[in-house]
């Protein structure tokens, strides 16, 4: 079969790092107006240190204030996304600490330079609070990671999603055709 698109169930405000859609309780994702089921929070990229590695790194995940603010506007479930090893650990810790918080774990394409595999990610993937693999994909917009490293990481995360039977969270920027072709070839049967 073809790649299945997951039924939309999530509200995301579209900002670079996610956020709380304060006052936005309209009918999202086929839900009645006034009901917000989930909000995706992912750490915004941290500014690079001028004298250090120029690639961005994920910031720590939102804390208790973010969860409280989401609940205050009617959010009943939250999916927080880890984009590198450190933020995946923080996302899982948040999911374990809050009954209404779940997480997705992955290696963002911008963080794949000198790609050395995803053994560390396998340790998280089977956890019951982890609901998806990713954010993974391809990003040609910025030159943070070599394309070959991004492709290897993407392929291994697709394979991991197959192994654990979880959906993929996709990141694509200025690489849509290649991302879609990779999904069509390698992600048969996965929800995306």
Helices and strands as residue ranges (DSSP letters): E 36-42, E 45-46, E 57-58, H 64-72, E 75-82, H 85-97, E 101-105, G 109-111, H 119-125, E 130-139, H 147-164, E 167-173, H 176-186
